[in-house]
Amino acid sequence: MQISALSDGHAKSVDWWFVYKLPQGVGPGHHTTGDEFLYCDSQWHSELQLSKQKLHEGKNAISETLHQAFAGDANTGYILWNDEIPPTKSHPKPANNHGKGHSKGALVFNQKTNSGYYLLHSTPRFPAEGEIGLPDDERIYGQTFLCVTLNYATVEQIAEILRIHHEPQVYATKNLPRQQDSEIVRLANGDHRPPNPGHPLVADFAFRSKGRNEFRLFAKNKKWSEPTSSSIRGKDFWNHLVGPALRDNIDVETWRRGEVFENVDVGSNNVTLDVLGVNLASIGYHGYQWPFTKDHAKWGSTEHRPMGFLLRHPGYVVIADINRDETQAKRGGGGIAFQHDGIWNALKSVEKVETTVEKTPHRESKAA
């Protein structure tokens, strides 16, 4: 069985797809139920578009793609992790280990067919093992999902970064490889030991999808970012890792409910600004707007296009599972950066960012 990201509404293989789930109660008449979403994939060359599918209908990219993991193929395996474990009938109130990474996702793989995918998302308590639907109580806020089709060797490479840097809370596995030296097996077993004492605490891993599209996986171990005896504050994944690595200013939409990191990247002139709200009017969806307090998504967009011939390359989009919040300094996590004109242009046009630049952390409202 070939494993891949499956397109929205058609269940056809695509190299990657991106989903931005809308919050409840937005749009004309505040009609959205939390099942509506914006969609784009590797075969689309336009901006983000509002899907005709709904998350509860079971014919969307997320459900079709996840179905491959749970279809019962003997050669298909998976690892599921989330910092908030989905409840089950046998464990209605699972205990979460807050020392693990603030990381959410799924690795699905088939060694026999040299295929797999990495699904990175922002939704707590999702997916429950064997289920493809979104939990009812997770429809409230905006969420982001990115799925990338991989060959098996790249699944193994990503598994190593996840286990060492993310240190994810794994809650379900199936059909693991037989090789005990497999990084997938070590990830499933919760082995977070690096290969040597000098192993870097951050990762900037450039990889190609199965369709040869370029991506960069950024990740941090909590030991890199947590406060030290000489510092009362830790490091910010977005401000201190992603921005400097991409060498640009970056606007970031994440869940913020407390002390937020400073805006100026250490050791550079780059600035990281928080997105205060989203308004889809500029991409044709008038009345669809919401503040950051209704959004649990985790994404960033660089300010500029990379320097190059006639500046034809789009800027970077970063889809992540970690917030721009001081509490995140004590957790592992990461995100995937890639370039796509339609998504980058759309996010740059719909975001409303703060205009002040602060060199000291500031506090966000805890109101939801």
Secondary structure, 3 states (H helix, E strand, C coil): CCCCEECCCCCCEECEEEEEECCCCCCHHHCCCCCCEEEEECCCCCCCEECCCCHHHCCCHHHHHHHHHHCCCCCCEEEEEECCCCCCCCCCCCCCCCCCCCCEEEEEEECCCCEEEEEEECCCCCCCCCCCCCCHHHCCCEEEEEEEEECHHHHHHHHHHHHHHHCCCEEEEECCCCCCCCHHHHHHCCCCCCCCCCCCCEEEEEEECCCCCEEEEEEECHHHHCCCCCCCCCCCHHHHHHHHHHCCCEEEECCCCCEECCCECCCCCCEEEEEEEEEHHHHCCCCCEEEHHHECCCEEEECCCCCCHHHCCCCEEEEECCCCCHHHHHCCEEEEEEECHHHHHHHHHHEEECCCCCCCCEECCCCC
